[in-house]
Amino acid sequence: MYNTPEQAAEFNRSTLNAALQLGKIALDTTERLVGLQLVTTKETLAQAGQSLGPLIEARDLQTLLDLRAKLTETGIENAAAYSRSLYDVAAYARAQISALFKSHLATLNPSVPGNMDKDVKAAPAGVDDDMEKTTKQKPDFSGVSVKTTVDATPVARKPKSVAKKQKPTTRTRG
């Protein structure tokens, strides 16, 4: 535990600041995604309006087939551009979050060993012995658990014998 209220308050301020920054990153990313969606929708509607004229004016099958190929190519290019834009937004958000966590951990890591030393010194007498006993008991307990599981596995895997059902005897009156 922390020895002083100032240390706890500083930790809380640091964590709150990181949470607020994370919220800002999330909102900025959402804003960018919504903006991208709006721009893409406007461009799609504009392209649909532009392609409507040539569709109406097409008089033969070959013109329609050529127009279809052109529209398909344009649609694929637009989808690829949209995917790249989504990736860019996601990569930017990931970089921002990564930088936030790195800076937050960098500020917390130097204080952890010092706080742990202070906590150990402030702990009641005998806690060291109890911790040492607990650490020694854990491997023993784990070994017993593993041995019990290994021993029980063959028993659990044996097929249960199925009792043969006998036909019920019917009594005849005689």
Protein Blocks (a to p, Z undefined) as FASTA:
>chain_A
ZZbfklmmmmmmmmmmmmmmmmmmmmmmmmmmmmmmmmmmmmmmmmmmmmmmmmmmpmbf
klmmmmmmmmmmmmmmmmmmmmmmmmmmmmmmmmmmmmmmmmmmmmmmmmmmmmmmmmmm
mpcehklmmmmmmmmmmmmmmmmmmmmmmmmmmmmmpccdddddddddddddZZ
